[in-house]
Amino acid sequence: MKNPIILTEYPKSGGSWVSSMIGDALGLPKRDIYMRPGFNLFNASEHPWYKNGAPFDFPALCVIKSHELPDSELVNFDANFLHLVRDGRDVIVSKWFFDKEFMVKNGITTTFTKNFDDYVEETATAWSDYIKAWQNMQITTVRYEDFLADAGTALGATIKAITGISMPASLLQNVVLANTKEKFAESLSKTFQHNTFVRRGIAGDWRNHFSQRNIDCFRSIAGNAMSLLGYRL
C-alpha cells in the first residue's frame, strides 16, 4: 500500500470507530480531514488521535476520516477510498442528537432551533445526495451494521478489500476489544466536557423516534439511495 486510506462517510455513520480500528490493525496513524493547522473547535491535544503531539498533517500512510463529497478539493489527492454507510434513518437520529445536544453543550455551536420533522426532510436529502455521489465513484463500500454484527470479520474483510492484506484473526480480535464502545467513549472523555460523541451506536434506533410522517418523508426522499445500498425500507 503506497497511499493513505480515506474513509468517507456521511456524518454519524460510525466513521471514527471504524477508522480507529483500521488504523490500529494496520499500525497506521489516524487523522481527521478537518483538523488542520489553526483548528480550534476543541482541544485537539486531548483527542486520542492527536495525543502526544501528533501534528496536523497527513502522513504518506495513514487513515483519514472525511465527510467530503468526491469533487472536494480537500480529498483531491491519491488515496485508497473507502465508503462507510449506515441506514439513513439511524444516521438522522444520531445526527439530530449530535447537533442538538453535543454541538451546543460543548460550545461548538451556540443554538439549535430546528424541529425534528424539518430536520428529517433536510438530512434525508443531504444523506441521499451524499450516498449517490460516492456510489457513482464505484469504490469499496462497507456497512456500519456489519461491524455491529461481527466487528472482527467486517474489519478483516474491509482491510483485505482495500489493501489486499489478510490480517490474523487474533490481531483483529485484539483491535476490536481495544475499541469497544465503552473504551472509545472513554478515550474522548478529556476531549469533550459533554461526552456524548458516542451515543447509542445501535441499529434500528430510528423506530424510537420516527413518526409515520417521518417514515413517509424519508421513503419519498431517500428510498432510492436505500435501495442502492441494499437496505430494506
N, CA, C and O of each residue as an XYZ file, in Angstrom:
932
protein
N       0.840     -1.185      0.000
C       0.000      0.000      0.000
C       0.884      1.247      0.000
O       1.732      1.411      0.878
N       0.686      2.123     -0.985
C       1.537      3.288     -1.145
C       0.841      4.589     -0.774
O       1.498      5.618     -0.623
N      -0.488      4.557     -0.625
C      -1.254      5.773     -0.374
C      -2.042      5.669      0.926
O      -2.299      4.569      1.415
N      -2.423      6.811      1.481
C      -3.269      6.772      2.675
C      -4.647      6.214      2.347
O      -5.047      6.137      1.185
N      -5.354      5.830      3.387
C      -6.738      5.378      3.264
C      -7.642      6.531      3.672
O      -7.483      7.088      4.757
N      -8.579      6.889      2.821
C      -9.588      7.884      3.188
C     -10.912      7.162      3.381
O     -11.480      6.613      2.437
N     -11.398      7.170      4.623
C     -12.723      6.627      4.912
C     -13.711      7.776      4.815
O     -13.690      8.698      5.630
N     -14.569      7.714      3.820
C     -15.553      8.760      3.619
C     -16.912      8.285      4.105
O     -17.323      7.159      3.823
N     -17.599      9.136      4.826
C     -18.904      8.788      5.391
C     -19.751     10.035      5.521
O     -19.227     11.132      5.714
N     -21.067      9.867      5.416
C     -21.953     10.941      5.840
C     -21.882     10.979      7.361
O     -21.854      9.923      7.994
N     -21.850     12.179      7.973
C     -21.646     12.262      9.421
C     -22.576     11.361     10.229
O     -23.758     11.213      9.919
N     -22.008     10.769     11.269
C     -22.681      9.889     12.225
C     -22.994      8.518     11.634
O     -24.021      7.913     11.940
N     -22.093      8.044     10.784
C     -22.225      6.702     10.224
C     -21.246      5.710     10.859
O     -21.154      4.561     10.425
N     -20.520      6.151     11.880
C     -19.582      5.261     12.550
C     -18.143      5.408     12.108
O     -17.319      4.534     12.378
N     -17.828      6.503     11.430
C     -16.513      6.658     10.825
C     -15.362      6.724     11.805
O     -14.291      6.183     11.527
N     -15.552      7.373     12.947
C     -14.454      7.466     13.917
C     -14.097      6.090     14.462
O     -12.919      5.753     14.590
N     -15.099      5.310     14.779
C     -14.882      3.958     15.312
C     -14.180      3.069     14.290
O     -13.174      2.435     14.606
N     -14.702      3.021     13.075
C     -14.133      2.143     12.052
C     -12.739      2.623     11.644
O     -11.846      1.802     11.434
N     -12.541      3.928     11.531
C     -11.207      4.449     11.203
C     -10.192      4.058     12.271
O      -9.062      3.685     11.958
N     -10.602      4.144     13.532
C      -9.704      3.773     14.627
C      -9.300      2.310     14.529
O      -8.132      1.971     14.721
N     -10.252      1.451     14.234
C      -9.935      0.023     14.150
C      -9.038     -0.284     12.954
O      -8.102     -1.076     13.068
N      -9.313      0.329     11.822
C      -8.468      0.099     10.644
C      -7.045      0.579     10.922
O      -6.076     -0.120     10.624
N      -6.930      1.771     11.493
C      -5.614      2.302     11.799
C      -4.857      1.432     12.783
O      -3.669      1.172     12.595
N      -5.529      0.981     13.826
C      -4.874      0.137     14.822
C      -4.458     -1.205     14.228
O      -3.372     -1.704     14.523
N      -5.305     -1.783     13.403
C      -4.989     -3.090     12.809
C      -3.771     -2.999     11.893
O      -2.956     -3.921     11.851
N      -3.643     -1.910     11.173
C      -2.536     -1.733     10.224
C      -1.340     -1.003     10.830
O      -0.306     -0.845     10.180
N      -1.488     -0.557     12.081
C      -0.403      0.182     12.715
C      -0.181      1.550     12.110
O       0.952      2.026     12.042
N      -1.267      2.197     11.663
C      -1.176      3.498     10.996
C      -1.768      4.599     11.868
O      -2.710      4.347     12.619
N      -1.230      5.815     11.783
C      -1.845      6.936     12.497
C      -3.210      7.261     11.918
O      -3.473      7.046     10.735
N      -4.082      7.790     12.787
C      -5.421      8.199     12.368
C      -5.484      9.715     12.286
O      -4.902     10.416     13.114
N      -6.187     10.211     11.290
C      -6.309     11.644     11.095
C      -7.751     12.010     10.723
O      -8.531     11.168     10.279
N      -8.077     13.285     10.918
C      -9.372     13.843     10.545
C      -9.116     14.886      9.467
O      -8.265     15.758      9.646
N      -9.831     14.814      8.355
C      -9.577     15.697      7.219
C      -9.742     17.173      7.588
O      -9.179     18.046      6.926
N     -10.524     17.455      8.658
C     -10.812     18.840      9.017
C      -9.863     19.403     10.079
O      -9.854     20.609     10.325
N      -9.081     18.552     10.696
C      -8.172     19.021     11.738
C      -6.836     19.371     11.097
O      -5.970     18.519     10.900
N      -6.700     20.657     10.778
C      -5.538     21.200     10.084
C      -4.960     22.334     10.928
O      -5.590     22.739     11.905
N      -3.787     22.857     10.586
C      -3.219     23.969     11.355
C      -4.224     25.095     11.550
O      -4.852     25.546     10.592
N      -4.374     25.548     12.786
C      -5.345     26.584     13.110
C      -6.657     26.046     13.647
O      -7.511     26.828     14.065
N      -6.844     24.732     13.648
C      -8.083     24.130     14.160
C      -8.267     24.497     15.627
O      -7.352     24.327     16.433
N      -9.466     25.009     15.980
C      -9.680     25.448     17.361
C     -11.091     25.189     17.882
O     -11.512     25.828     18.846
N     -11.825     24.274     17.270
C     -13.182     23.997     17.731
C     -13.202     23.304     19.085
O     -14.159     23.446     19.847
N     -12.151     22.559     19.382
C     -11.996     21.939     20.696
C     -10.516     21.651     20.899
O      -9.710     21.829     19.986
N     -10.164     21.204     22.100
C      -8.770     20.956     22.435
C      -8.289     19.668     21.782
O      -8.438     18.579     22.337
N      -7.718     19.810     20.606
C      -7.325     18.631     19.830
C      -6.207     17.842     20.501
O      -6.047     16.653     20.228
N      -5.432     18.482     21.374
C      -4.313     17.777     22.019
C      -4.797     16.686     22.952
O      -4.016     15.823     23.354
N      -6.099     16.713     23.310
C      -6.665     15.673     24.157
C      -7.399     14.602     23.346
O      -7.860     13.602     23.896
N      -7.502     14.822     22.046
C      -8.165     13.819     21.199
C      -7.251     12.607     21.056
O      -6.048     12.768     20.854
N      -7.801     11.393     21.157
C      -6.942     10.198     21.117
C      -6.103     10.061     19.856
O      -5.058      9.412     19.893
N      -6.521     10.648     18.746
C      -5.737     10.560     17.508
C      -4.588     11.559     17.484
O      -3.654     11.416     16.695
N      -4.654     12.575     18.349
C      -3.665     13.654     18.290
C      -2.901     13.848     19.596
O      -2.220     14.857     19.780
N      -3.014     12.893     20.489
C      -2.271     12.974     21.744
C      -0.770     12.842     21.488
O      -0.330     12.396     20.428
N      -0.016     13.242     22.486
C       1.459     13.142     22.434
C       2.056     13.954     21.289
O       3.102     13.609     20.740
N       1.368     15.040     20.942
C       1.938     15.965     19.973
C       1.835     15.558     18.526
O       2.588     16.070     17.698
N       0.928     14.649     18.184
C       0.759     14.273     16.773
C       0.391     15.517     15.960
O      -0.525     16.244     16.343
N       1.073     15.773     14.865
C       0.853     17.017     14.105
C      -0.416     16.970     13.263
O      -0.976     15.906     12.999
N      -0.849     18.156     12.852
C      -1.977     18.261     11.930
C      -1.466     18.052     10.507
O      -1.423     18.989      9.710
N      -1.086     16.839     10.203
C      -0.613     16.537      8.856
C      -1.245     15.236      8.397
O      -1.973     14.584      9.146
N      -0.959     14.873      7.173
C      -1.447     13.609      6.630
C      -0.241     12.809      6.158
O       0.223     12.986      5.032
N       0.270     11.923      7.023
C       1.428     11.117      6.636
C       1.156     10.335      5.353
O       0.004     10.127      4.971
N       2.217      9.914      4.705
C       2.073      9.169      3.448
C       1.198      7.946      3.639
O       0.433      7.576      2.747
N       1.309      7.315      4.808
C       0.456      6.180      5.141
C      -0.280      6.494      6.431
O       0.330      6.611      7.494
N      -1.584      6.627      6.330
C      -2.422      6.890      7.498
C      -3.867      6.579      7.127
O      -4.160      6.244      5.979
N      -4.758      6.688      8.087
C      -6.195      6.527      7.846
C      -6.862      7.859      8.136
O      -6.742      8.396      9.237
N      -7.565      8.392      7.145
C      -8.165      9.729      7.265
C      -9.685      9.621      7.203
O     -10.237      9.059      6.256
N     -10.354     10.160      8.215
C     -11.817     10.210      8.200
C     -12.275     11.494      7.522
O     -11.740     12.569      7.790
N     -13.271     11.379      6.638
C     -13.736     12.537      5.882
C     -15.244     12.478      5.678
O     -15.835     11.401      5.599
N     -15.854     13.656      5.595
C     -17.271     13.771      5.228
C     -17.433     14.468      3.876
O     -18.533     14.891      3.520
N     -16.347     14.585      3.131
C     -16.375     15.362      1.890
C     -17.022     14.597      0.733
O     -17.048     13.366      0.713
N     -17.539     15.361     -0.224
C     -18.053     14.795     -1.465
C     -16.885     14.513     -2.417
O     -15.795     15.053     -2.227
N     -17.097     13.678     -3.435
C     -15.986     13.279     -4.320
C     -15.258     14.429     -4.998
O     -14.062     14.325     -5.271
N     -15.965     15.531     -5.278
C     -15.325     16.628     -6.015
C     -14.663     17.658     -5.104
O     -14.240     18.715     -5.571
N     -14.569     17.359     -3.807
C     -13.980     18.305     -2.867
C     -12.468     18.403     -3.049
O     -11.790     17.396     -3.255
N     -11.953     19.619     -2.971
C     -10.509     19.839     -3.053
C      -9.785     19.242     -1.851
O      -8.595     18.936     -1.934
N     -10.488     19.076     -0.739
C      -9.851     18.544      0.472
C      -9.412     17.093      0.309
O      -8.493     16.643      0.993
N     -10.056     16.366     -0.581
C      -9.693     14.955     -0.771
C      -9.165     14.713     -2.186
O      -9.223     13.596     -2.701
N      -8.656     15.770     -2.795
C      -8.144     15.665     -4.159
C      -6.669     15.270     -4.147
O      -5.806     16.047     -4.553
N      -6.393     14.059     -3.677
C      -5.037     13.520     -3.715
C      -5.127     12.002     -3.778
O      -6.174     11.419     -3.494
N      -4.030     11.372     -4.150
C      -4.034      9.923     -4.315
C      -4.283      9.232     -2.985
O      -3.597      9.499     -1.998
N      -5.261      8.349     -2.964
C      -5.625      7.647     -1.737
C      -6.425      6.407     -2.091
O      -6.958      6.288     -3.194
N      -6.501      5.489     -1.147
C      -7.397      4.340     -1.244
C      -8.700      4.729     -0.551
O      -8.743      4.859      0.672
N      -9.754      4.913     -1.329
C     -11.018      5.388     -0.766
C     -11.900      4.230     -0.311
O     -11.980      3.181     -0.949
N     -12.549      4.469      0.809
C     -13.475      3.504      1.396
C     -14.728      4.261      1.813
O     -14.643      5.274      2.506
N     -15.898      3.768      1.389
C     -17.156      4.439      1.720
C     -17.885      3.628      2.794
O     -18.305      2.495      2.559
N     -18.027      4.234      3.979
C     -18.763      3.601      5.073
C     -20.193      4.126      5.061
O     -20.416      5.337      5.057
N     -21.166      3.208      5.055
C     -22.572      3.615      5.012
C     -23.314      3.040      6.221
O     -22.881      2.076      6.852
N     -24.431      3.667      6.504
C     -25.301      3.252      7.616
C     -26.733      3.558      7.215
O     -26.980      4.483      6.442
N     -27.675      2.789      7.734
C     -29.089      3.053      7.484
C     -29.352      4.542      7.710
O     -29.115      5.070      8.796
N     -29.843      5.202      6.666
C     -30.026      6.647      6.722
C     -30.953      7.115      7.831
O     -30.812      8.234      8.326
N     -31.893      6.278      8.224
C     -32.812      6.670      9.299
C     -32.080      6.749     10.637
O     -32.320      7.660     11.429
N     -31.188      5.792     10.882
C     -30.385      5.851     12.102
C     -29.386      6.999     12.054
O     -29.092      7.613     13.079
N     -28.866      7.287     10.872
C     -27.968      8.432     10.714
C     -28.676      9.714     11.136
O     -28.111     10.531     11.863
N     -29.909      9.887     10.679
C     -30.653     11.102     11.001
C     -30.849     11.254     12.499
O     -30.636     12.337     13.044
N     -31.249     10.188     13.170
C     -31.479     10.257     14.615
C     -30.183     10.560     15.359
O     -30.160     11.402     16.257
N     -29.104      9.874     14.985
C     -27.821     10.104     15.646
C     -27.343     11.532     15.432
O     -26.852     12.173     16.362
N     -27.486     12.031     14.203
C     -27.037     13.389     13.893
C     -27.929     14.425     14.572
O     -27.449     15.492     14.954
N     -29.202     14.132     14.726
C     -30.119     15.034     15.421
C     -29.639     15.292     16.854
O     -29.548     16.442     17.285
N     -29.339     14.232     17.575
C     -28.868     14.390     18.945
C     -27.477     15.026     18.988
O     -27.162     15.787     19.903
N     -26.654     14.709     17.996
C     -25.321     15.298     17.924
C     -25.412     16.815     17.745
O     -24.746     17.564     18.461
N     -26.225     17.266     16.801
C     -26.360     18.696     16.533
C     -27.096     19.422     17.658
O     -26.743     20.544     18.018
N     -28.123     18.771     18.208
C     -28.998     19.405     19.194
C     -28.356     19.481     20.581
O     -28.554     20.455     21.307
N     -27.583     18.449     20.949
C     -27.033     18.375     22.297
C     -25.506     18.485     22.315
O     -24.955     19.397     22.932
N     -24.833     17.565     21.646
C     -23.372     17.530     21.711
C     -22.745     18.839     21.241
O     -21.905     19.410     21.936
N     -23.145     19.311     20.078
C     -22.528     20.511     19.495
C     -22.786     21.743     20.355
O     -21.894     22.571     20.534
N     -23.993     21.870     20.887
C     -24.356     23.041     21.680
C     -23.711     22.981     23.059
O     -23.118     23.964     23.504
N     -23.818     21.846     23.738
C     -23.311     21.741     25.112
C     -21.792     21.786     25.186
O     -21.228     22.088     26.238
N     -21.125     21.485     24.067
C     -19.671     21.596     24.048
C     -19.198     22.936     23.493
O     -17.998     23.150     23.320
N     -20.142     23.839     23.213
C     -19.794     25.175     22.774
C     -19.282     25.262     21.348
O     -18.697     26.274     20.963
N     -19.494     24.209     20.553
C     -19.044     24.223     19.161
C     -20.014     25.043     18.312
O     -19.605     25.738     17.382
N     -21.315     24.951     18.646
C     -22.319     25.844     18.076
C     -23.061     26.497     19.235
O     -22.981     26.030     20.371
N     -23.776     27.566     18.949
C     -24.422     28.316     20.029
C     -25.858     27.879     20.293
O     -26.265     27.752     21.447
N     -26.631     27.647     19.224
C     -28.035     27.273     19.402
C     -28.430     26.224     18.370
O     -27.739     26.004     17.376
N     -29.557     25.589     18.638
C     -30.147     24.644     17.681
C     -31.653     24.792     17.808
O     -32.211     24.512     18.868
N     -32.320     25.227     16.747
C     -33.743     25.565     16.840
C     -34.635     24.780     15.877
O     -35.844     25.010     15.844
N     -34.072     23.868     15.099
C     -34.882     23.152     14.110
C     -35.803     22.144     14.790
O     -35.453     21.562     15.816
N     -36.988     21.944     14.201
C     -37.856     20.887     14.709
C     -37.524     19.579     13.993
O     -36.912     19.586     12.925
N     -37.928     18.474     14.580
C     -37.494     17.171     14.088
C     -38.030     16.870     12.695
O     -37.314     16.299     11.873
N     -39.278     17.244     12.414
C     -39.855     16.966     11.095
C     -39.050     17.632      9.984
O     -38.740     17.001      8.973
N     -38.717     18.894     10.170
C     -37.918     19.612      9.173
C     -36.518     19.021      9.076
O     -35.939     18.935      7.993
N     -35.986     18.619     10.222
C     -34.637     18.060     10.243
C     -34.576     16.742      9.471
O     -33.610     16.486      8.752
N     -35.595     15.917      9.616
C     -35.649     14.655      8.871
C     -35.635     14.921      7.377
O     -34.878     14.287      6.644
N     -36.459     15.847      6.918
C     -36.535     16.154      5.486
C     -35.199     16.685      4.968
O     -34.720     16.256      3.919
N     -34.609     17.608      5.700
C     -33.353     18.229      5.287
C     -32.209     17.213      5.258
O     -31.435     17.164      4.302
N     -32.114     16.416      6.300
C     -30.992     15.483      6.407
C     -31.167     14.291      5.472
O     -30.182     13.772      4.948
N     -32.386     13.855      5.259
C     -32.634     12.771      4.306
C     -32.172     13.178      2.906
O     -31.604     12.368      2.174
N     -32.417     14.427      2.543
C     -31.984     14.927      1.237
C     -30.472     14.947      1.138
O     -29.905     14.480      0.150
N     -29.807     15.492      2.166
C     -28.345     15.582      2.151
C     -27.715     14.193      2.165
O     -26.748     13.939      1.447
N     -28.262     13.299      2.979
C     -27.730     11.923      3.061
C     -27.871     11.217      1.715
O     -26.927     10.581      1.247
N     -29.036     11.323      1.096
C     -29.280     10.674     -0.189
C     -28.321     11.185     -1.254
O     -27.757     10.398     -2.014
N     -28.135     12.494     -1.310
C     -27.215     13.081     -2.292
C     -25.790     12.586     -2.064
O     -25.070     12.287     -3.016
N     -25.396     12.503     -0.818
C     -24.041     12.057     -0.472
C     -23.824     10.603     -0.900
O     -22.810     10.266     -1.512
N     -24.785      9.760     -0.569
C     -24.687      8.337     -0.926
C     -24.567      8.167     -2.434
O     -23.700      7.434     -2.910
N     -25.417      8.826     -3.173
C     -25.416      8.667     -4.626
C     -24.120      9.174     -5.243
O     -23.611      8.586     -6.197
N     -23.583     10.271     -4.698
C     -22.343     10.826     -5.241
C     -21.197      9.837     -5.096
O     -20.430      9.636     -6.039
N     -21.070      9.215     -3.925
C     -19.963      8.290     -3.714
C     -20.192      6.937     -4.385
O     -19.235      6.288     -4.807
N     -21.443      6.508     -4.487
C     -21.703      5.241     -5.174
C     -21.363      5.348     -6.650
O     -20.998      4.351     -7.273
N     -21.476      6.526     -7.212
C     -21.101      6.733     -8.609
C     -19.594      6.591     -8.834
O     -19.139      6.414     -9.964
N     -18.827      6.672     -7.742
C     -17.373      6.565     -7.848
C     -16.912      5.109     -7.882
O     -15.744      4.835     -8.159
N     -17.805      4.195     -7.606
C     -17.511      2.752     -7.663
C     -16.287      2.389     -6.809
O     -15.348      1.746     -7.278
N     -16.328      2.818     -5.555
C     -15.278      2.457     -4.611
C     -15.811      1.414     -3.637
O     -17.011      1.141     -3.608
N     -14.928      0.836     -2.849
C     -15.334     -0.163     -1.868
C     -16.302      0.455     -0.865
O     -16.021      1.505     -0.287
N     -17.436     -0.197     -0.662
C     -18.450      0.265      0.286
C     -18.641     -0.790      1.365
O     -18.765     -1.977      1.066
N     -18.666     -0.355      2.611
C     -18.896     -1.277      3.729
C     -20.000     -0.712      4.613
O     -20.228      0.497      4.648
N     -20.685     -1.612      5.331
C     -21.813     -1.214      6.164
C     -21.437     -1.168      7.646
O     -20.756     -2.051      8.168
N     -21.898     -0.123      8.290
C     -21.739      0.006      9.734
C     -22.402     -1.171     10.452
O     -21.868     -1.685     11.434
N     -23.552     -1.587      9.965
C     -24.280     -2.668     10.615
C     -23.504     -3.978     10.609
O     -23.660     -4.791     11.520
N     -22.663     -4.197      9.585
C     -21.827     -5.401      9.553
C     -20.782     -5.364     10.659
O     -20.436     -6.400     11.227
N     -20.280     -4.170     10.964
C     -19.331     -4.028     12.066
C     -20.022     -4.256     13.402
O     -19.429     -4.826     14.318
N     -21.270     -3.817     13.520
C     -22.008     -4.073     14.750
C     -22.241     -5.564     14.945
O     -22.150     -6.064     16.067
N     -22.536     -6.270     13.875
C     -22.853     -7.695     13.966
C     -21.631     -8.541     14.273
O     -21.701     -9.454     15.096
N     -20.510     -8.250     13.621
C     -19.277     -9.024     13.814
C     -18.110     -8.142     13.394
O     -17.659     -8.187     12.250
N     -17.632     -7.343     14.336
C     -16.627     -6.338     14.004
C     -15.343     -6.951     13.479
O     -14.733     -6.407     12.559
N     -14.918     -8.079     14.048
C     -13.674     -8.705     13.610
C     -13.728     -9.155     12.163
O     -12.806     -8.901     11.388
N     -14.818     -9.826     11.804
C     -14.976    -10.299     10.429
C     -15.087     -9.127      9.459
O     -14.454     -9.132      8.402
N     -15.892     -8.118      9.816
C     -16.062     -6.956      8.946
C     -14.749     -6.198      8.777
O     -14.433     -5.733      7.683
N     -13.987     -6.076      9.864
C     -12.705     -5.374      9.806
C     -11.727     -6.107      8.902
O     -11.057     -5.491      8.073
N     -11.647     -7.420      9.061
C     -10.742     -8.200      8.217
C     -11.107     -8.115      6.746
O     -10.232     -7.969      5.893
N     -12.400     -8.207      6.447
C     -12.851     -8.147      5.053
C     -12.591     -6.764      4.454
O     -12.227     -6.647      3.284
N     -12.780     -5.723      5.260
C     -12.557     -4.357      4.777
C     -11.088     -4.124      4.456
O     -10.758     -3.581      3.402
N     -10.216     -4.527      5.350
C      -8.780     -4.345      5.121
C      -8.319     -5.160      3.913
O      -7.502     -4.691      3.120
N      -8.832     -6.357      3.777
C      -8.491     -7.193      2.619
C      -8.926     -6.517      1.321
O      -8.203     -6.548      0.325
N     -10.112     -5.905      1.337
C     -10.648     -5.289      0.121
C      -9.847     -4.071     -0.321
O      -9.699     -3.835     -1.520
N      -9.328     -3.294      0.626
C      -8.670     -2.045      0.243
C      -7.149     -2.143      0.203
O      -6.491     -1.282     -0.381
N      -6.581     -3.183      0.818
C      -5.114     -3.304      0.832
C      -4.614     -4.624      0.272
O      -3.449     -4.740     -0.106
N      -5.496     -5.624      0.218
C      -5.063     -6.958     -0.201
C      -4.402     -7.742      0.903
O      -3.937     -8.859      0.675
N      -4.349     -7.178      2.104
C      -3.686     -7.819      3.238
C      -4.683     -8.656      4.024
O      -5.768     -8.179      4.357
N      -4.326     -9.893      4.321
C      -5.137    -10.755      5.185
C      -4.577    -10.668      6.600
O      -3.436    -11.055      6.850
N      -5.374    -10.166      7.506
C      -4.928     -9.963      8.882
C      -5.224    -11.191      9.736
O      -6.270    -11.814      9.558
N      -4.335    -11.556     10.659
C      -4.602    -12.686     11.566
C      -5.846    -12.425     12.408
O      -6.068    -11.309     12.878
N      -6.647    -13.460     12.592
C      -7.892    -13.314     13.357
C      -7.609    -12.845     14.778
O      -8.382    -12.065     15.336
N      -6.525    -13.303     15.364
C      -6.204    -12.912     16.736
C      -5.904    -11.420     16.830
O      -6.306    -10.764     17.791
N      -5.204    -10.884     15.841
C      -4.901     -9.455     15.835
C      -6.183     -8.642     15.686
O      -6.382     -7.645     16.381
N      -7.042     -9.074     14.782
C      -8.302     -8.364     14.569
C      -9.136     -8.350     15.838
O      -9.738     -7.333     16.182
N      -9.172     -9.478     16.530
C      -9.960     -9.554     17.759
C      -9.406     -8.630     18.832
O     -10.168     -7.996     19.562
N      -8.096     -8.550     18.931
C      -7.483     -7.649     19.905
C      -7.807     -6.191     19.588
O      -8.045     -5.388     20.490
N      -7.813     -5.860     18.305
C      -8.157     -4.494     17.893
C      -9.601     -4.176     18.259
O      -9.892     -3.092     18.764
N     -10.497     -5.112     18.007
C     -11.912     -4.906     18.332
C     -12.087     -4.710     19.837
O     -12.822     -3.821     20.267
N     -11.419     -5.529     20.630
C     -11.537     -5.424     22.085
C     -10.974     -4.112     22.612
O     -11.436     -3.593     23.629
N      -9.971     -3.576     21.914
C      -9.371     -2.299     22.332
C     -10.214     -1.104     21.902
O      -9.963      0.022     22.333
N     -11.227     -1.349     21.042
C     -12.047     -0.260     20.514
C     -13.535     -0.503     20.764
O     -14.370     -0.183     19.919
N     -13.859     -1.064     21.915
C     -15.268     -1.215     22.254
C     -15.917      0.154     22.401
O     -15.227      1.164     22.535
N     -17.248      0.184     22.377
C     -17.968      1.450     22.535
C     -17.557      2.145     23.839
O     -17.346      3.357     23.872
N     -17.449      1.359     24.902
C     -17.119      1.930     26.203
C     -15.704      2.525     26.206
O     -15.490      3.630     26.706
N     -14.747      1.785     25.645
C     -13.366      2.267     25.631
C     -13.209      3.452     24.679
O     -12.444      4.376     24.954
N     -13.931      3.422     23.564
C     -13.837      4.534     22.621
C     -14.421      5.800     23.234
O     -13.863      6.887     23.083
N     -15.559      5.654     23.933
C     -16.155      6.810     24.601
C     -15.224      7.342     25.683
O     -15.059      8.553     25.828
N     -14.617      6.434     26.440
C     -13.701      6.851     27.500
C     -12.497      7.605     26.935
O     -12.000      8.544     27.557
N     -12.035      7.193     25.760
C     -10.868      7.850     25.158
C     -11.156      9.296     24.786
O     -10.231     10.089     24.608
N     -12.437      9.646     24.668
C     -12.826     11.017     24.314
C     -13.240     11.840     25.531
O     -13.645     12.994     25.392
N     -13.141     11.254     26.716
C     -13.652     11.907     27.922
C     -12.917     13.203     28.251
O     -13.505     14.114     28.832
N     -11.636     13.295     27.887
C     -10.881     14.522     28.150
C     -10.994     15.525     27.006
O     -10.641     16.695     27.157
N     -11.485     15.058     25.869
C     -11.629     15.938     24.711
C     -12.892     16.777     24.827
O     -12.883     17.965     24.505
N     -13.989     16.158     25.291
C     -15.280     16.837     25.331
C     -15.862     16.782     26.740
O     -15.942     15.715     27.349
N     -16.267     17.948     27.250
C     -16.876     18.009     28.573
C     -18.212     17.274     28.572
O     -18.512     16.507     29.488
N     -19.009     17.517     27.535
C     -20.277     16.789     27.381
C     -20.005     15.649     26.409
O     -20.173     15.809     25.200
N     -19.589     14.511     26.927
C     -19.044     13.440     26.091
C     -20.121     12.467     25.621
O     -20.238     11.347     26.119
N     -20.910     12.934     24.640
C     -21.895     12.037     24.019
C     -21.578     11.855     22.539
O     -22.466     11.552     21.743
N     -20.311     12.039     22.171
C     -19.918     11.805     20.774
C     -20.293     10.383     20.378
O     -20.790     10.148     19.277
N     -20.050      9.428     21.289
C     -20.521      8.056     21.121
C     -21.814      7.953     21.913
O     -21.782      7.960     23.144
N     -22.945      7.857     21.235
C     -24.236      7.840     21.936
C     -24.698      6.394     22.115
O     -24.186      5.700     22.995
N     -25.634      5.928     21.321
C     -26.120      4.557     21.478
C     -25.395      3.584     20.551
O     -25.072      2.464     20.947
N     -25.141      4.016     19.319
C     -24.383      3.180     18.396
C     -25.034      1.867     18.065
O     -24.350      0.851     17.936
N     -26.364      1.862     17.921
C     -27.084      0.631     17.629
C     -27.792      0.753     16.280
O     -27.847      1.829     15.685
N     -28.327     -0.368     15.815
C     -29.110     -0.373     14.579
C     -30.590     -0.386     14.925
O     -31.016     -1.116     15.820
N     -31.375      0.422     14.217
C     -32.820      0.419     14.386
C     -33.355      1.415     15.392
O     -34.547      1.392     15.699
N     -32.494      2.304     15.923
C     -32.960      3.281     16.908
C     -33.969      4.251     16.309
O     -34.737      4.878     17.039
N     -33.974      4.377     14.992
C     -34.910      5.298     14.347
C     -36.361      4.959     14.693
O     -37.220      5.841     14.701
N     -36.637      3.681     14.981
C     -38.010      3.271     15.311
C     -38.523      3.940     16.585
O     -39.731      4.068     16.784
N     -37.605      4.363     17.437
C     -37.986      5.019     18.689
C     -38.256      6.510     18.515
O     -38.672      7.176     19.462
N     -38.025      7.038     17.318
C     -38.114      8.480     17.123
C     -38.924      8.891     15.901
O     -39.480      9.989     15.892
N     -39.012      8.058     14.873
C     -39.711      8.432     13.647
C     -41.221      8.276     13.813
O     -41.702      7.241     14.273
N     -41.957      9.316     13.432
C     -43.410      9.217     13.296
C     -43.727      8.650     11.916
O     -42.830      8.474     11.092
N     -44.999      8.366     11.667
C     -45.372      7.898     10.335
C     -45.076      8.964      9.297
O     -44.712      8.647      8.164
N     -45.227     10.209      9.669
C     -44.899     11.316      8.758
C     -43.403     11.271      8.406
O     -43.035     11.466      7.248
N     -42.560     11.021      9.381
C     -41.123     10.948      9.138
C     -40.782      9.752      8.258
O     -39.937      9.854      7.369
N     -41.434      8.627      8.502
C     -41.203      7.423      7.701
C     -41.540      7.686      6.241
O     -40.763      7.353      5.346
N     -42.698      8.286      6.008
C     -43.133      8.571      4.636
C     -42.217      9.582      3.967
O     -41.878      9.444      2.792
N     -41.816     10.600      4.723
C     -40.931     11.629      4.188
C     -39.590     11.029      3.782
O     -39.086     11.297      2.691
N     -39.020     10.222      4.657
C     -37.735      9.618      4.359
C     -37.832      8.694      3.148
O     -36.954      8.700      2.285
N     -38.889      7.912      3.090
C     -39.054      6.989      1.965
C     -39.117      7.729      0.639
O     -38.501      7.302     -0.338
N     -39.851      8.828      0.593
C     -40.017      9.557     -0.667
C     -38.721     10.226     -1.104
O     -38.458     10.349     -2.300
N     -37.911     10.660     -0.139
C     -36.675     11.374     -0.465
C     -35.504     10.426     -0.678
O     -34.746     10.571     -1.637
N     -35.359      9.459      0.217
C     -34.142      8.652      0.251
C     -34.359      7.181     -0.079
O     -33.446      6.369      0.072
N     -35.550      6.838     -0.524
C     -35.828      5.440     -0.832
C     -34.891      4.863     -1.883
O     -34.450      3.720     -1.761
N     -34.583      5.644     -2.917
C     -33.692      5.153     -3.976
C     -32.280      4.914     -3.449
O     -31.632      3.933     -3.813
N     -31.808      5.821     -2.587
C     -30.460      5.655     -2.031
C     -30.413      4.420     -1.141
O     -29.426      3.685     -1.152
N     -31.465      4.188     -0.375
C     -31.518      2.999      0.479
C     -31.475      1.733     -0.366
O     -30.762      0.786     -0.036
N     -32.231      1.719     -1.443
C     -32.227      0.555     -2.345
C     -30.868      0.358     -2.990
O     -30.426     -0.776     -3.174
N     -30.210      1.439     -3.331
C     -28.898      1.380     -3.942
C     -27.899      0.683     -3.014
O     -27.002     -0.022     -3.478
N     -28.056      0.882     -1.721
C     -27.175      0.256     -0.738
C     -27.648     -1.116     -0.287
O     -26.934     -1.820      0.427
N     -28.855     -1.498     -0.702
C     -29.369     -2.811     -0.342
C     -30.104     -2.847      0.985
O     -30.362     -3.925      1.521
N     -30.446     -1.677      1.526
C     -31.226     -1.638      2.761
C     -32.707     -1.799      2.447
O     -33.190     -1.346      1.409
N     -33.418     -2.450      3.361
C     -34.860     -2.627      3.188
C     -35.596     -1.515      3.908
O     -35.250     -1.156      5.034
N     -36.609     -0.973      3.259
C     -37.439      0.046      3.880
C     -38.636     -0.623      4.557
O     -39.473      0.060      5.148
